[in-house]
Amino acid sequence: MGDYREPERRLGGTGGNTEIACMARRVLTVMPQERRRFVERVNFNTSPGYIDGPGARARAGLGPQGPNAVVSTFGVFAFDTPDGATGSCEMVLERVFPNMDPDIVRLETGWDLRVAPNITEVPPPTGEELTLLRRLDPHHFYLTPGRY
């Protein structure tokens, strides 16, 4: 409530995330990389992904899901599940943004994060991609240097 950049209040709620996470075949999550957000376990799950590991979605009456991805302000994560139902369903750091070290990502993660053995760096955006990003983020929520 209030100004987007300095809201007076934020209201809790899933805003449709539950339905999306339950029914979508693939989910892309974008979030700031912070230890308080990247936790090993949550107390309440509004948006089930792989829940608690292989076979959990089927046990919950949900279809398989994947490949899912998480894009943070430090890098890109994938899950080690080729079909959305097998593997450990663990999140793995696969790519880092320029000038980011995987050890820094680990410091801002609340568990012993696995890092892909062939981790790569995400190339900087092209001029055309920057133009598009600036149009999609007119209030500079994500594109503010030093924000994170």
C-alpha positions in Angstrom: 0.0 0.0 0.0 1.3 3.4 -0.9 4.2 4.3 -3.1 5.7 1.4 -4.9 9.3 2.3 -4.0 8.5 3.2 -0.3 5.3 1.3 0.6 3.5 2.2 3.8 2.6 -1.5 4.3 3.1 -4.8 2.6 0.3 -7.4 2.9 1.1 -11.1 3.1 -0.5 -13.5 0.7 0.3 -15.7 -2.2 -1.4 -13.8 -4.9 -2.2 -16.9 -6.9 1.2 -18.5 -6.4 -0.3 -21.6 -5.0 -2.4 -22.4 -8.1 0.5 -21.5 -10.4 3.0 -23.7 -8.5 0.6 -26.6 -8.3 -0.5 -26.5 -12.0 2.4 -25.1 -14.0 4.7 -27.5 -15.8 7.7 -25.2 -15.2 8.2 -22.4 -12.7 10.9 -19.6 -13.0 11.4 -17.8 -9.7 13.2 -14.5 -9.5 14.3 -13.2 -6.1 17.0 -11.3 -4.3 19.9 -13.5 -3.0 19.7 -13.1 0.8 20.4 -15.7 3.5 17.0 -14.9 5.1 15.2 -15.8 1.8 17.3 -18.8 0.8 16.6 -21.1 3.7 16.9 -24.9 4.0 13.3 -25.4 5.2 10.2 -23.3 5.5 7.5 -23.4 8.2 4.7 -22.9 5.7 4.8 -23.6 1.9 2.4 -21.6 -0.2 4.0 -22.6 -3.5 4.9 -26.2 -3.7 7.7 -27.1 -6.1 9.3 -30.5 -5.4 8.0 -30.2 -1.8 10.3 -32.6 0.1 12.0 -34.5 -2.6 11.4 -37.2 -5.2 7.9 -38.5 -5.6 6.4 -35.8 -3.2 4.3 -34.1 -5.9 2.7 -37.4 -6.9 2.0 -38.2 -3.3 0.3 -34.8 -3.0 -1.8 -35.5 -6.1 0.2 -33.1 -8.3 1.7 -33.7 -11.7 5.4 -33.7 -12.3 7.1 -30.4 -12.7 10.3 -29.3 -14.2 12.8 -28.2 -15.2 12.4 -25.4 -12.7 14.9 -22.5 -12.2 15.6 -19.8 -9.7 17.3 -16.6 -10.8 18.8 -14.6 -8.0 20.7 -11.4 -7.9 23.9 -13.5 -7.8 23.3 -16.3 -10.3 21.1 -19.0 -11.8 20.0 -22.2 -10.0 18.5 -25.4 -11.5 17.3 -28.6 -9.8 18.9 -32.0 -10.3 15.8 -33.6 -11.5 15.7 -34.5 -15.2 12.0 -35.3 -15.3 10.5 -33.3 -12.4 10.0 -36.5 -10.3 13.4 -38.2 -9.9 16.8 -37.1 -8.7 17.3 -35.5 -5.3 15.2 -32.4 -6.4 18.0 -30.3 -4.8 18.7 -26.8 -6.0 22.2 -26.4 -7.6 24.1 -23.3 -8.5 24.8 -23.6 -12.2 25.7 -20.0 -13.4 27.0 -16.9 -11.7 26.7 -13.3 -12.9 29.9 -11.4 -13.9 32.2 -10.7 -11.0 30.4 -13.0 -8.7 32.1 -15.8 -6.9 30.3 -19.1 -6.0 31.7 -18.8 -2.4 29.9 -15.5 -2.0 26.7 -17.1 -3.2 27.2 -19.9 -0.6 27.6 -17.3 2.2 24.1 -15.9 1.3 22.5 -19.3 1.3 21.1 -21.0 4.4 22.3 -24.5 3.7 25.3 -26.3 2.2 24.6 -25.3 -1.4 25.8 -27.6 -4.2 27.6 -25.9 -7.0 27.7 -27.5 -10.5 31.2 -28.9 -11.3 31.1 -27.0 -14.7 29.7 -23.7 -13.3 29.7 -21.0 -16.0 29.4 -17.2 -16.0 26.2 -15.6 -17.4 27.3 -13.3 -20.2 26.5 -9.6 -19.8 23.3 -8.4 -21.4 23.4 -7.0 -24.9 22.4 -3.5 -25.7 19.0 -4.7 -26.9 18.5 -6.8 -23.8 19.3 -3.8 -21.5 16.8 -1.6 -23.3 14.1 -4.3 -22.8 15.1 -4.8 -19.1 14.9 -1.0 -18.5 11.4 -1.0 -20.1 10.3 -3.9 -17.8 11.8 -2.3 -14.7 10.9 1.4 -15.0 11.2 1.9 -11.2 14.6 0.3 -11.1 13.6 -2.3 -8.6 16.1 -4.8 -10.0 18.3 -2.6 -12.0 19.7 -0.4 -9.2 23.4 -0.7 -8.9 24.5 -1.8 -5.4 21.0 -2.6 -4.3 21.9 -6.1 -3.3 
